[in-house]
């Protein structure tokens, strides 16, 4: 069932940056629609899950980790002899 248009307090339009000009309502299909009364911007929000975007390939996730991860003992020496 469609809902009446309601203003969203404090919402800022992403296109014209006007505050308190965004209305929100639900269509018969169940989609939530945001609409700016100042510039006409519309945006639909759906309950359907969005397909995940593949991970962006960067130098961090494409490099094979071939480092030597063995534990090595560290020995500290004093700089001078104080015997």
Secondary structure by P-SEA (a helix, b strand, c coil): ccccccccccccccccccccccccccccccbbbbbbcccbbbbbbbcccccccccccccccccccccccbbbbbbbbbccccc
